Every structure is written in structure tokens, then in C-alpha cells.
């Protein structure tokens, strides 16, 4: 997870990379950063999550391909 600050903090940092693994394993919140107004948090999507979120798109494409092939087969028979 990455946090982007609009205004640098007292240390001059604009970008923080936050590792959630330690929190998920131990529950330790000591590495957490206070989120301020206008901060932007980016959570990267895992590959499997990306595929699952696009299943509808893949299904639509396959349906259109199936329809196209069916039309082509029927046109050749006539």
C-alpha cells in the first residue's frame, strides 16, 4: 500500500510505502501512519483479483466470439 501526501510532512516525506504484512500477521499497529486530509492511499490489486474483476468482460468476449462463429457456420451451410 502506498500513501501520497499533498503537502510534505515535518520530515519532508511525500510518499510512504506501508507494509501491511506485519500488521496482518501480528496485529502490531506501530508502523501505521496517520492519514491526513487530502492524502491519497493506493492499494495495488493482486493478479487473481484483477482476473476475477474482469470475468464479465472475458465472458462477454467469449459470447460474442461464439455468436460470430455460429453465424459463420450457418452462413456456410446455406
BAFI-3210 file (N, C-alpha, C; in Angstrom, 3 decimals, decimal comma, padded with zeros to 6 digits):
// residues 78
n [1|2|3|4|5|6|7|8|9|10|11|12|13|14|15|16|17|18|19|20|21|22|23|24|25|26|27|28|29|30|31|32|33|34|35|36|37|38|39|40|41|42|43|44|45|46|47|48|49|50|51|52|53|54|55|56|57|58|59|60|61|62|63|64|65|66|67|68|69|70|71|72|73|74|75|76|77|78]
n.u [000,861|000,518|000,980|000,276|001,203|-000,241|000,957|004,262|005,365|006,649|009,164|009,705|008,706|006,821|005,812|004,828|005,543|003,671|003,791|001,652|001,832|003,130|001,286|-000,977|-000,053|000,757|-000,786|000,277|000,323|002,211|003,687|001,951|000,769|-000,423|-003,286|-003,904|-005,981|-006,620|-004,694|-003,686|-004,429|-003,135|-003,936|-002,546|-003,669|-004,049|-002,962|-004,844|-007,180|-007,538|-008,067|-010,444|-012,109|-012,469|-013,858|-016,445|-016,049|-014,422|-016,228|-018,232|-016,781|-016,204|-018,807|-019,572|-017,722|-018,557|-021,137|-020,430|-018,982|-021,024|-022,778|-021,145|-020,832|-023,503|-023,949|-022,271|-023,488|-025,760]
n.v [-001,152|002,248|005,553|008,829|012,101|015,340|017,620|017,943|016,176|016,871|015,775|016,049|014,147|012,876|010,547|007,398|004,037|001,410|-001,481|-003,998|-006,590|-007,193|-006,141|-007,728|-010,243|-010,016|-008,086|-005,745|-002,306|-000,330|000,613|002,107|005,003|008,245|009,218|012,021|014,908|015,134|013,236|010,520|007,170|004,296|001,093|-001,738|-003,957|-007,438|-010,036|-012,213|-011,083|-009,071|-010,590|-011,900|-009,689|-008,968|-010,973|-010,780|-009,214|-010,939|-013,052|-011,797|-011,259|-013,901|-014,830|-013,197|-014,072|-016,721|-016,286|-015,043|-017,143|-019,050|-017,782|-017,703|-020,463|-021,197|-019,602|-020,768|-023,220|-022,605]
n.w [000,000|-000,750|000,339|-000,527|000,075|-000,023|000,902|002,071|005,017|008,387|008,127|005,485|003,798|001,090|000,086|001,281|001,800|002,786|004,623|005,007|005,849|008,318|010,166|009,566|010,285|012,998|014,263|015,077|015,273|015,180|013,016|011,571|009,795|010,352|008,677|006,781|005,880|002,386|001,717|-000,339|-000,806|-002,192|-003,113|-004,257|-006,772|-006,692|-008,986|-009,327|-008,312|-010,198|-012,505|-011,708|-011,404|-013,989|-015,204|-016,221|-018,519|-020,015|-020,320|-021,853|-024,203|-025,028|-025,487|-027,610|-029,538|-029,801|-030,869|-033,310|-034,565|-034,760|-036,550|-038,797|-039,349|-039,891|-042,150|-044,028|-044,375|-045,734]
ca.u [000,000|001,297|000,273|000,835|000,815|-000,330|001,934|005,264|005,268|007,767|010,415|009,820|008,232|005,566|005,373|005,085|005,206|003,184|003,778|000,566|002,085|003,414|000,022|-001,852|000,498|000,919|-001,722|001,067|-000,019|003,242|004,182|000,897|000,971|-001,678|-003,795|-004,304|-006,841|-006,024|-003,786|-004,206|-003,964|-003,221|-003,809|-002,320|-004,548|-003,371|-003,328|-006,081|-008,271|-007,731|-008,727|-011,817|-012,898|-012,702|-014,515|-017,588|-015,521|-014,000|-017,450|-018,858|-015,970|-016,406|-020,167|-019,558|-016,981|-019,448|-022,171|-019,797|-018,698|-022,312|-023,259|-020,283|-021,159|-024,822|-023,822|-021,614|-024,433|-026,796]
ca.v [000,000|003,476|006,762|010,034|013,318|016,554|018,542|017,158|016,212|017,565|015,166|016,302|012,983|012,961|009,188|006,358|002,665|000,782|-002,932|-004,483|-007,973|-007,249|-005,943|-008,885|-011,406|-009,831|-007,114|-004,598|-001,085|000,684|001,146|002,866|006,429|008,985|009,707|013,420|015,353|015,200|012,126|009,540|005,820|003,398|-000,318|-002,455|-005,094|-008,701|-010,561|-013,003|-010,141|-008,414|-011,555|-012,104|-008,483|-008,841|-012,175|-010,342|-008,787|-012,150|-013,773|-011,073|-011,506|-015,289|-014,921|-012,571|-014,981|-017,850|-015,816|-014,848|-018,449|-019,673|-017,127|-018,151|-021,856|-021,204|-018,980|-021,753|-024,300|-022,131]
ca.w [000,000|-000,835|000,748|-001,114|000,778|-000,832|001,482|002,807|006,477|009,041|007,656|004,047|003,038|000,341|-000,251|002,275|001,413|004,008|004,543|005,856|006,257|009,752|010,881|009,369|010,998|014,439|014,814|015,535|014,538|015,428|011,743|010,893|009,589|010,471|007,399|006,883|004,774|001,049|001,455|-001,281|-000,500|-003,341|-002,753|-005,505|-006,994|-006,949|-010,312|-009,289|-008,135|-011,494|-013,408|-011,253|-011,643|-015,423|-015,716|-017,025|-019,812|-020,725|-020,664|-022,958|-025,388|-025,456|-026,034|-028,939|-030,404|-030,048|-031,789|-034,617|-035,154|-035,100|-037,778|-039,894|-039,655|-040,524|-043,479|-044,922|-044,647|-046,666]
c.u [000,913|000,417|001,016|000,297|000,742|000,738|002,953|005,070|006,506|009,131|010,644|009,338|006,900|004,965|005,776|004,682|004,886|003,095|002,733|000,804|002,317|002,133|-000,881|-001,372|000,456|-000,114|-001,031|000,785|001,050|003,787|003,141|001,242|-000,382|-002,069|-004,362|-005,257|-006,022|-004,923|-004,473|-003,596|-004,206|-002,988|-003,697|-003,180|-003,712|-003,825|-004,635|-007,293|-008,584|-008,483|-010,185|-012,690|-013,219|-013,351|-015,707|-017,158|-015,112|-015,219|-018,157|-018,105|-016,199|-017,806|-020,237|-018,819|-017,845|-020,545|-021,612|-019,540|-019,977|-022,874|-022,445|-020,606|-022,505|-024,765|-023,195|-022,561|-025,461|-026,135]
c.v [001,221|004,652|007,962|011,245|014,479|017,550|017,701|017,272|016,904|017,008|015,385|015,146|013,270|011,580|008,234|005,017|001,921|-000,722|-003,457|-005,908|-008,090|-007,081|-007,164|-010,110|-011,238|-008,911|-005,853|-003,378|-000,001|001,305|001,987|004,347|007,111|009,522|011,102|013,788|015,523|014,179|011,166|008,192|004,946|001,975|-001,092|-003,705|-006,331|-009,254|-011,352|-012,098|-009,425|-009,335|-011,718|-010,876|-008,291|-010,072|-011,797|-009,918|-009,989|-012,945|-013,113|-011,321|-012,919|-015,489|-014,323|-013,453|-016,181|-017,471|-015,643|-016,183|-019,175|-019,091|-017,588|-019,586|-021,929|-020,604|-019,960|-022,898|-023,892|-021,767]
c.w [000,000|-000,458|000,160|-000,365|-000,208|-000,395|002,256|004,316|007,063|008,639|006,161|003,183|002,360|000,084|000,868|001,672|002,702|003,789|005,529|006,375|007,757|010,571|010,767|010,138|012,517|015,080|015,308|014,654|014,658|014,143|011,014|010,836|009,695|009,098|007,614|005,752|003,489|000,809|000,488|-000,953|-001,728|-002,838|-004,054|-005,569|-007,297|-008,298|-010,313|-009,136|-009,443|-012,456|-013,009|-011,500|-013,115|-016,033|-016,595|-018,411|-020,649|-021,175|-021,842|-024,257|-025,919|-026,044|-027,429|-029,946|-030,768|-031,038|-033,196|-035,303|-035,550|-036,387|-038,975|-040,315|-040,370|-041,916|-044,461|-045,264|-045,688|-047,933]
res [x|x|x|x|x|x|x|x|x|x|x|x|x|x|x|x|x|x|x|x|x|x|x|x|x|x|x|x|x|x|x|x|x|x|x|x|x|x|x|x|x|x|x|x|x|x|x|x|x|x|x|x|x|x|x|x|x|x|x|x|x|x|x|x|x|x|x|x|x|x|x|x|x|x|x|x|x|x]
***
